[in-house]
Amino acid sequence: MAGKYPVEGRSELRNWRIAGHEIGHAFVSRALGDTVHAVTIIPDRGPNGFEGRCIRSGPISELTLTDCHQSQTEEILSICERLEKLTPELGCARVESSEYYIRAQNNITELVAAECAELILHPDLPSLGAKHDFVEADAFARVAVAAQPAVMALVEYCKAEATALLTANIDVVNALVEALIESGTLTGEQVDEIISNCITVRSMAAERKRRVDWKQRESNAATFKGE
């Protein structure tokens, strides 16, 4: 775990934990088809005050749920509050506005994915406590559900989905974390290139295993015939 990118005043372990947090956002965003513009573990000591950041956005649409891909929590809460007022009343069709709900669900999954990644990569440590992720996730959940008591259930579902995506692709997640530690910042293009390379390596390994298994079956069949 030798981190190569130094951050003044930050321990090596914290550097890795923040990288895992931000890659959780980034990987799940790409897995759900949204865009990652950049991801960084370089802290901002100015007005924004972040330790790390993943800048992402969904595909362009008239139903986009954020005004820009760098929205602050207050802006997201304001947008969601306006959208809640447009949610159909009970008994009214929701299909026509279903894109709102799917986009809201994707946003929730991407938001909670950071803590999910932390728990997978550092299971013995408490979360970093990025409360704004869950404040925003809660706001999007209120847009997506038909009954407000279901908000927490939807957030829990999205946590389960994010955990499943991260666990099934832990090789990609680890490669992204290592690259982020190495450079401090990754562009969206670099994120996509790393994911593509990992998928290629995985496919080649699967093909090699398939060929080994096939040769073993042939050998077993020959032995069976001889007997």
C-alpha positions as CSV (number, residue, x, y, z in Angstrom):
1,M,0.0,0.0,0.0
2,A,2.8,2.4,-0.9
3,G,1.0,5.6,-1.9
4,K,3.0,7.6,-4.5
5,Y,1.0,10.9,-4.4
6,P,1.8,12.9,-1.3
7,V,-0.8,15.3,0.2
8,E,0.6,17.5,2.9
9,G,-0.9,16.8,6.3
10,R,-2.7,13.6,5.2
11,S,-1.6,10.1,6.2
12,E,-1.0,7.5,3.6
13,L,-4.0,5.4,4.9
14,R,-6.3,8.4,4.7
15,N,-5.1,9.1,1.2
16,W,-6.1,5.5,0.2
17,R,-9.4,5.8,1.9
18,I,-10.3,9.1,0.2
19,A,-9.2,7.6,-3.1
20,G,-11.5,4.6,-2.6
21,H,-14.4,6.9,-1.6
22,E,-14.1,9.0,-4.8
23,I,-13.6,5.9,-7.0
24,G,-16.8,4.5,-5.6
25,H,-18.6,7.5,-7.0
26,A,-16.7,7.3,-10.3
27,F,-16.9,3.6,-11.1
28,V,-20.6,3.3,-10.3
29,S,-21.4,6.4,-12.3
30,R,-19.7,4.8,-15.4
31,A,-21.4,1.4,-14.6
32,L,-24.8,3.1,-14.8
33,G,-23.9,4.9,-18.0
34,D,-23.3,8.4,-16.6
35,T,-20.3,10.6,-17.4
36,V,-17.3,11.1,-15.2
37,H,-15.6,14.4,-16.0
38,A,-12.8,14.1,-13.4
39,V,-12.0,12.6,-10.1
40,T,-9.4,13.9,-7.7
41,I,-7.9,13.4,-4.2
42,I,-6.2,16.8,-4.3
43,P,-7.8,18.7,-1.5
44,D,-9.3,22.2,-2.0
45,R,-8.3,24.5,0.8
46,G,-10.4,27.3,-0.5
47,P,-14.1,28.0,-0.3
48,N,-15.3,24.6,-1.5
49,G,-13.2,22.8,1.2
50,F,-13.3,19.3,-0.2
51,E,-10.8,16.5,0.5
52,G,-11.5,14.8,-2.8
53,R,-14.1,15.1,-5.5
54,C,-15.7,13.2,-8.4
55,I,-17.3,15.5,-11.0
56,R,-20.0,13.6,-13.0
57,S,-23.2,14.2,-14.8
58,G,-26.0,12.2,-16.5
59,P,-26.8,12.2,-20.3
60,I,-28.2,15.5,-21.6
61,S,-32.0,15.6,-21.4
62,E,-34.8,18.0,-20.8
63,L,-35.4,16.1,-17.6
64,T,-31.8,16.6,-16.2
65,L,-32.0,16.7,-12.4
66,T,-29.1,19.1,-11.9
67,D,-28.4,22.5,-13.5
68,C,-24.7,21.7,-13.9
69,H,-22.3,18.8,-13.2
70,Q,-20.7,20.7,-10.3
71,S,-23.8,21.4,-8.3
72,Q,-23.5,22.0,-4.6
73,T,-25.6,20.3,-2.0
74,E,-27.8,23.4,-1.5
75,E,-28.5,23.6,-5.2
76,I,-29.4,19.9,-5.4
77,L,-31.8,20.2,-2.5
78,S,-33.5,23.2,-4.1
79,I,-33.9,21.3,-7.4
80,C,-35.3,18.2,-5.7
81,E,-37.7,20.3,-3.7
82,R,-39.1,21.8,-6.9
83,L,-39.4,18.3,-8.5
84,E,-41.2,16.9,-5.5
85,K,-44.0,19.3,-6.3
86,L,-44.3,17.9,-9.8
87,T,-44.6,14.3,-8.6
88,P,-48.0,12.9,-9.6
89,E,-50.6,12.5,-6.8
90,L,-51.7,9.1,-5.7
91,G,-53.8,7.4,-8.4
92,C,-52.2,9.4,-11.2
93,A,-50.0,7.8,-13.9
94,R,-46.2,8.0,-13.2
95,V,-45.1,6.3,-16.4
96,E,-44.9,9.6,-18.4
97,S,-42.4,11.0,-16.0
98,S,-40.6,7.8,-15.3
99,E,-37.2,9.2,-16.5
100,Y,-37.3,11.5,-13.5
101,Y,-37.5,8.5,-11.2
102,I,-34.8,6.4,-12.9
103,R,-32.4,9.4,-13.0
104,A,-33.1,10.1,-9.3
105,Q,-32.4,6.4,-8.5
106,N,-29.2,6.4,-10.5
107,N,-28.1,9.6,-8.6
108,I,-28.8,7.9,-5.3
109,T,-26.8,4.8,-6.3
110,E,-23.8,6.9,-7.4
111,L,-23.9,9.0,-4.2
112,V,-24.0,6.1,-1.7
113,A,-21.5,4.1,-3.7
114,A,-18.6,6.1,-2.2
115,E,-19.3,4.8,1.3
116,C,-20.0,1.3,0.0
117,A,-16.6,1.3,-1.6
118,E,-15.1,2.4,1.7
119,L,-16.7,-0.5,3.5
120,I,-15.5,-3.0,0.9
121,L,-11.9,-1.7,0.7
122,H,-11.5,-0.9,4.4
123,P,-14.0,-3.1,6.2
124,D,-12.4,-2.6,9.7
125,L,-12.6,1.2,9.6
126,P,-15.6,3.5,10.1
127,S,-16.7,5.5,7.1
128,L,-15.2,8.9,6.4
129,G,-18.5,10.5,7.2
130,A,-19.3,12.3,4.0
131,K,-22.8,13.3,5.2
132,H,-23.6,15.5,2.2
133,D,-23.7,12.3,0.0
134,F,-26.6,11.0,2.1
135,V,-28.3,14.3,2.4
136,E,-28.4,14.5,-1.4
137,A,-29.4,10.9,-1.8
138,D,-32.3,11.5,0.6
139,A,-33.4,14.4,-1.5
140,F,-33.4,12.4,-4.7
141,A,-35.2,9.5,-3.0
142,R,-38.1,11.9,-2.1
143,V,-38.4,12.6,-5.8
144,A,-38.4,8.9,-6.8
145,V,-40.9,7.3,-4.4
146,A,-44.7,7.5,-4.4
147,A,-44.9,7.4,-0.6
148,Q,-42.4,9.2,1.6
149,P,-42.0,6.3,4.1
150,A,-40.3,4.4,1.3
151,V,-37.4,6.9,1.1
152,M,-35.1,4.9,3.4
153,A,-36.0,1.6,1.7
154,L,-35.0,3.1,-1.7
155,V,-31.7,4.4,-0.3
156,E,-31.0,0.9,1.2
157,Y,-31.8,-0.7,-2.2
158,C,-29.3,1.7,-3.9
159,K,-26.6,0.8,-1.4
160,A,-27.2,-2.9,-2.1
161,E,-26.9,-2.3,-5.9
162,A,-23.8,-0.1,-5.5
163,T,-22.2,-2.8,-3.3
164,A,-23.0,-5.5,-5.8
165,L,-21.5,-3.5,-8.7
166,L,-18.3,-2.7,-6.8
167,T,-17.9,-6.2,-5.5
168,A,-18.3,-7.8,-8.9
169,N,-15.8,-5.5,-10.4
170,I,-13.3,-5.2,-7.5
171,D,-10.3,-5.6,-9.9
172,V,-11.4,-2.5,-11.8
173,V,-12.0,-0.6,-8.6
174,N,-8.6,-1.4,-7.2
175,A,-6.9,-0.4,-10.5
176,L,-8.7,2.9,-10.5
177,V,-7.8,3.6,-6.9
178,E,-4.1,2.8,-7.6
179,A,-4.1,5.1,-10.6
180,L,-5.7,7.9,-8.6
181,I,-3.1,7.5,-5.8
182,E,-0.4,7.6,-8.5
183,S,-1.5,10.8,-10.1
184,G,-3.8,12.6,-7.7
185,T,-6.3,13.4,-10.5
186,L,-7.8,11.4,-13.3
187,T,-9.7,12.8,-16.2
188,G,-12.9,11.1,-17.4
189,E,-11.0,9.7,-20.4
190,Q,-8.4,8.1,-18.1
191,V,-11.1,6.5,-16.0
192,D,-12.6,5.0,-19.1
193,E,-9.2,3.8,-20.4
194,I,-8.5,2.0,-17.1
195,I,-11.9,0.4,-17.0
196,S,-11.5,-0.8,-20.6
197,N,-8.0,-2.2,-20.0
198,C,-9.2,-4.1,-16.9
199,I,-12.2,-5.6,-18.9
200,T,-9.8,-6.7,-21.6
201,V,-7.4,-8.4,-19.2
202,R,-10.4,-10.0,-17.5
203,S,-11.7,-11.3,-20.9
204,M,-8.2,-12.7,-21.8
205,A,-8.0,-14.5,-18.4
206,A,-11.4,-16.0,-18.9
207,E,-10.5,-17.2,-22.4
208,R,-7.3,-18.8,-21.1
209,K,-9.2,-20.5,-18.4
210,R,-11.8,-21.7,-20.9
211,R,-9.0,-23.3,-23.0
212,V,-7.4,-25.0,-20.0
213,D,-10.8,-26.4,-19.0
214,W,-11.4,-27.6,-22.5
215,K,-8.0,-29.4,-22.7
216,Q,-8.7,-31.0,-19.3
217,R,-12.1,-32.2,-20.6
218,E,-10.4,-33.7,-23.7
219,S,-7.9,-35.4,-21.5
220,N,-10.5,-36.8,-19.3
221,A,-12.5,-38.0,-22.3
222,A,-9.5,-39.8,-23.7
223,T,-8.7,-41.5,-20.4
224,F,-12.4,-42.6,-20.2
225,K,-12.2,-44.1,-23.7
226,G,-9.0,-45.9,-22.9
227,E,-10.5,-47.5,-19.8
